[in-house]
Amino acid sequence: MSSSGIDIGKEQLDHPLRLSIQLHLGETDCFVLFIRDQVVLNQDHSPFLSLEQAEPLMQQASRLFIGHTKETPSANVYTCRLPESTQLPDDMKTSNLRSLILLEHQSLPKLLGRARQLLDWHENHRFCGRCGGKTEQVPQEYSFKCSDCSLYFYPRISPCVIVLIKRGDHCLLAKGAHRSANFYSTLAGFMEPGETPEQAVKREVWEETGIKVKNVRYFGSQSWPFPSQLMLGYIADYRDGDITINPDEIEDAQWFHFDELPTHPPITSIAGRLIEEGVREYQRSQD
């Protein structure tokens, strides 16, 4: 529950059709504030700040409208990135965005992810990448337009594939090369130009582990704002090959029995849901 009295956890956010800042802010409006990639939390440990809480911190910083709730009373939701030098009141703190997104399934990941991605887009496209001209925000849509050469810039979305590989009652999980914790997950990677997702799955798995797969089938998707990915989830079956890891990408990869899985992502992430589906399929096969 936010301090503005609106239950963000149950609302559905309307998709915003404009980015312009509403001039007449209401008492129930909510604000999601960032310092770098840390989210500001109020005294209730909520990322949804009231106008009274947010306004002294935002000062002249740019604000983006990202949606509005359908609750009664309805509320507009805005986001803003504060200067790193911002001093928070004693009753506020910051929290890691990734941790907050992994807390639940519903609206929180969608809203916080959208806020982060739009802020990055807004800050990274102030000038044209083709001619260097200054860009201007286009009303009624998410786009910037170069004032000199008229090139348009839209929020970046990078498609990635993520896959659970099954071999009988085992699945292939890997530990990232830069992770310090003993944490294993499904394999994932960015799609390359000209590829289909299924081709990307086969290429990524082979490049990272030397394994070849077959029967690649779509499972589901998840928006993942680190920085701006659309994760396309797949399940595939082992075809042949021995594990030969690419040390630039992963530190370790092993076949794990579905009854003896290592520490892995929660089901609030698509990686966790893929693993959960693998466990369910294994359990059904045992009945």
C-alpha positions in Angstrom: 0.0 0.0 0.0 1.4 3.3 -1.0 1.3 6.3 1.3 -1.2 7.9 -1.1 -3.7 5.3 -0.1 -3.7 3.5 -3.5 -3.2 -0.3 -3.6 -0.7 -0.5 -6.4 -0.4 -4.2 -6.0 -4.0 -4.8 -7.2 -4.4 -2.2 -9.9 -4.1 -2.5 -13.6 -2.1 0.3 -15.2 -3.5 1.8 -18.4 -0.9 2.0 -21.1 0.2 5.6 -21.3 -0.3 7.2 -24.7 1.8 10.3 -23.9 4.9 11.3 -22.1 4.1 14.9 -21.4 4.1 15.9 -17.7 0.7 16.7 -16.5 0.7 20.2 -15.1 -1.9 19.8 -12.4 -0.7 17.1 -10.1 -3.3 15.6 -7.8 -3.0 14.6 -4.1 -3.3 10.9 -5.0 -0.6 10.9 -7.7 2.3 8.5 -7.2 6.0 8.8 -7.9 8.7 6.2 -8.5 12.1 7.8 -7.9 15.5 6.4 -8.8 19.0 7.3 -7.7 21.1 5.7 -10.4 19.5 2.3 -10.6 18.4 2.2 -6.9 14.7 2.7 -6.1 13.7 5.1 -3.4 11.4 3.6 -0.7 9.4 5.5 1.8 8.8 4.8 5.5 6.3 2.1 4.6 9.0 0.4 2.4 7.0 1.2 -0.7 8.4 2.5 -4.0 5.3 4.5 -4.6 5.8 8.0 -3.1 3.1 10.6 -2.6 3.4 14.1 -4.1 4.2 15.4 -0.7 7.1 13.0 -0.2 8.5 13.2 -3.8 8.2 16.9 -4.7 11.0 18.2 -2.3 13.4 15.6 -3.8 12.6 16.1 -7.5 13.0 19.9 -7.5 13.8 20.6 -11.2 14.5 17.0 -12.3 12.6 15.8 -15.4 9.5 13.7 -14.7 8.0 11.2 -17.0 4.3 10.1 -17.0 4.3 6.3 -17.1 0.6 5.4 -16.6 -2.3 5.7 -14.2 -4.2 3.4 -12.0 -7.8 2.3 -12.3 -8.3 2.4 -8.6 -10.8 4.7 -7.0 -9.6 7.4 -6.7 -7.4 7.0 -9.7 -3.9 8.2 -9.7 -1.3 9.2 -12.3 2.1 7.5 -11.9 5.3 9.3 -12.7 9.0 8.5 -12.6 12.1 10.6 -12.1 15.9 9.9 -11.7 17.4 12.1 -8.9 20.9 13.4 -8.8 23.4 11.0 -7.1 24.1 13.7 -4.6 20.4 13.7 -3.4 20.2 13.4 0.4 17.2 11.4 1.4 15.2 12.0 4.6 15.9 9.7 7.5 12.7 7.7 7.0 13.6 6.9 3.3 16.1 4.5 1.9 17.0 2.9 -1.5 16.6 -0.6 -2.6 18.1 -2.7 -5.5 15.7 -2.7 -8.5 16.3 -6.3 -9.3 15.4 -7.4 -5.8 12.1 -5.5 -5.9 11.2 -6.9 -9.3 11.8 -10.5 -8.1 9.4 -10.0 -5.1 6.1 -10.6 -6.9 4.4 -11.6 -10.2 1.9 -8.8 -10.6 2.1 -5.1 -11.3 5.2 -4.2 -9.4 7.7 -5.6 -12.0 5.8 -4.2 -14.9 5.7 -0.7 -13.5 9.2 -0.5 -12.1 10.6 -2.1 -15.3 8.8 0.4 -17.5 10.0 3.3 -15.3 13.6 2.2 -15.5 13.5 1.6 -19.3 11.8 4.9 -20.1 14.3 6.8 -17.9 17.2 5.2 -19.7 15.7 5.9 -23.1 14.9 9.5 -22.2 18.5 10.2 -20.9 20.3 8.4 -23.7 18.6 10.0 -26.7 18.9 13.7 -26.2 21.0 14.0 -29.3 20.7 12.3 -32.7 23.1 9.3 -33.3 23.2 10.1 -37.0 23.8 13.8 -37.3 24.3 15.0 -33.7 21.3 17.3 -33.8 19.2 17.9 -30.7 16.1 15.6 -30.3 12.7 16.7 -29.3 10.0 14.6 -27.6 7.1 13.7 -29.9 3.6 14.2 -28.4 1.3 11.3 -28.0 3.8 8.5 -28.4 7.1 7.2 -27.1 9.5 8.7 -29.5 12.1 11.4 -30.0 12.6 13.2 -33.3 15.9 14.8 -34.5 15.2 18.5 -35.0 17.8 18.5 -37.9 17.4 15.3 -39.9 14.0 14.1 -38.6 15.3 10.6 -37.6 13.0 9.0 -34.9 14.3 7.2 -31.8 12.0 4.8 -29.9 12.6 3.0 -26.6 15.1 0.2 -27.1 13.9 -3.4 -26.6 16.4 -6.1 -27.0 15.1 -9.6 -27.7 16.8 -12.4 -25.8 16.3 -16.2 -25.6 16.3 -18.2 -22.4 16.1 -21.9 -22.4 15.7 -24.9 -20.1 17.4 -28.0 -21.6 16.1 -31.4 -20.6 17.7 -34.8 -20.8 15.5 -37.4 -19.2 15.1 -36.6 -15.5 17.9 -34.0 -15.6 18.2 -30.4 -16.8 21.2 -28.4 -17.7 21.9 -25.3 -15.5 24.9 -23.0 -15.5 26.6 -20.6 -13.2 27.5 -17.2 -14.7 31.1 -16.3 -15.1 30.8 -13.1 -12.9 28.6 -14.5 -10.1 30.2 -14.9 -6.7 27.3 -16.9 -5.2 26.8 -20.6 -5.8 23.7 -19.8 -8.0 22.7 -21.7 -11.1 20.2 -20.7 -13.8 19.0 -21.5 -17.3 21.1 -20.5 -20.4 20.3 -17.2 -22.1 21.6 -14.9 -24.7 20.8 -12.0 -27.1 19.4 -12.7 -30.5 21.5 -11.8 -33.5 20.3 -10.0 -36.7 18.6 -12.4 -39.1 18.0 -15.1 -36.5 14.8 -16.6 -35.4 14.4 -17.2 -31.6 14.7 -21.0 -32.2 18.0 -20.5 -34.1 19.3 -18.3 -31.3 18.5 -21.0 -28.7 20.5 -23.6 -30.6 23.4 -21.2 -31.2 23.6 -19.9 -27.7 23.5 -23.3 -26.1 26.2 -24.7 -28.4 28.4 -21.6 -28.0 28.2 -21.6 -24.2 28.2 -25.4 -23.4 29.0 -27.4 -26.6 25.6 -29.1 -26.3 23.3 -29.5 -29.3 19.5 -29.4 -28.7 16.3 -30.4 -30.5 12.5 -30.0 -30.1 12.8 -26.3 -29.2 9.4 -25.2 -28.1 8.1 -21.8 -26.9 7.1 -21.4 -23.2 6.5 -17.8 -22.4 8.1 -14.3 -22.1 9.0 -11.6 -19.6 10.1 -8.0 -19.9 13.5 -7.7 -18.1 14.8 -4.1 -17.7 18.5 -4.9 -17.3 18.8 -2.9 -19.3 15.9 -3.3 -21.8 15.4 -7.0 -22.6 12.4 -9.0 -23.8 13.1 -12.5 -22.6 11.7 -15.2 -24.8 11.5 -18.5 -22.9 11.9 -21.9 -24.4 12.2 -25.6 -23.4 14.4 -27.9 -25.5 15.6 -31.5 -25.4 19.2 -32.7 -25.4 20.4 -34.0 -28.8 24.1 -34.8 -28.4 27.4 -33.4 -27.1 29.5 -33.2 -24.0 29.5 -30.1 -21.7 32.4 -27.8 -22.8 31.9 -24.4 -21.2 32.8 -21.1 -22.6 34.7 -19.5 -19.7 34.0 -16.0 -21.0 30.3 -16.6 -20.5 29.9 -19.2 -17.7 31.9 -20.6 -14.9 30.3 -24.0 -14.6 27.5 -26.0 -16.2 26.1 -29.3 -15.0 23.2 -31.8 -15.5 21.0 -31.7 -12.3 18.4 -34.2 -11.4 15.0 -32.5 -11.0 14.9 -33.9 -7.4 18.3 -32.3 -6.6 18.3 -28.8 -8.0 20.9 -26.2 -6.8 20.0 -22.7 -5.7 18.2 -21.2 -8.7 16.0 -18.2 -9.6 12.6 -17.7 -8.0 9.4 -18.2 -10.0 9.0 -14.4 -10.3 11.6 -14.7 -13.1 11.1 -16.5 -16.3 14.1 -18.6 -15.5 12.5 -19.8 -12.3 9.2 -20.5 -14.2 11.1 -22.6 -16.8 12.7 -24.7 -14.1 9.4 -25.0 -12.3 7.8 -26.3 -15.6 10.6 -28.8 -16.0 9.9 -30.1 -12.5 6.2 -30.4 -13.2 6.8 -32.3 -16.4 9.2 -34.6 -14.6 6.7 -35.2 -11.8 3.9 -36.0 -14.3 6.2 -38.5 -16.0 6.6 -40.3 -12.7 2.8 -40.7 -12.1 
